[in-house]
Amino acid sequence: MAKVPHLGLSFTVSTVALTVGLAFHESLHLEDLALSTLAVIPALAGVWLGQSLRNRISAKNFGKDFCSA
């Protein structure tokens, strides 16, 4: 299913654009880096969980369930 990789690309482009915008407006502070880094941990756990679920069910059912959510 092509939607999953496209969503990943969309989130990556959005994150880069947000980072560039914050840096351009001098709103990106290194003090916030530790908290932001900690926030990545649950996101990576979600990615791992999604991949493990995707590997356990058929691509057809995963796509159907994903699109209905």
C-alpha positions in Angstrom: 0.0 0.0 0.0 1.5 3.3 -1.0 -0.1 5.5 1.6 2.2 4.5 4.5 5.5 5.6 2.8 3.8 8.8 1.6 2.7 9.6 5.1 6.3 9.1 6.3 7.6 11.4 3.7 5.0 14.0 4.4 5.8 13.9 8.2 9.5 14.2 7.4 9.1 17.2 5.1 6.8 18.9 7.6 9.3 18.4 10.4 12.1 19.8 8.4 10.0 22.8 7.3 9.0 23.4 10.9 12.6 23.2 12.1 13.8 25.6 9.3 11.0 28.0 10.2 11.7 28.0 13.9 15.4 28.5 13.2 14.7 31.4 10.8 12.6 33.2 13.4 15.2 32.5 16.1 12.7 30.4 18.1 14.7 27.3 18.1 16.5 27.0 21.5 19.0 24.4 22.5 17.5 24.2 26.0 14.5 22.6 24.4 16.6 19.9 22.7 16.6 17.5 25.6 12.8 17.6 26.0 12.4 17.2 22.2 14.7 14.3 22.2 12.7 12.6 25.0 9.6 13.1 23.0 11.0 11.1 20.1 11.1 7.9 22.3 7.3 7.3 22.3 7.2 8.1 18.6 9.9 5.5 17.8 8.1 3.0 20.0 4.9 3.6 18.0 6.8 3.1 14.8 8.2 -0.2 16.1 4.8 -1.3 17.3 3.2 -0.4 13.9 5.9 -2.3 12.0 5.5 -5.4 14.2 1.7 -5.3 13.7 2.2 -4.8 10.0 4.5 -7.8 9.7 1.9 -10.0 11.5 -1.1 -9.3 9.3 -1.5 -9.3 5.5 -0.8 -6.2 3.6 -4.4 -6.2 2.3 -5.9 -6.3 5.8 -3.4 -3.7 7.1 -4.3 -1.3 4.3 -8.0 -1.8 4.9 -7.7 -1.3 8.6 -5.3 1.7 8.2 -7.6 3.5 5.8 -10.7 2.9 7.9 -9.1 4.5 11.0 
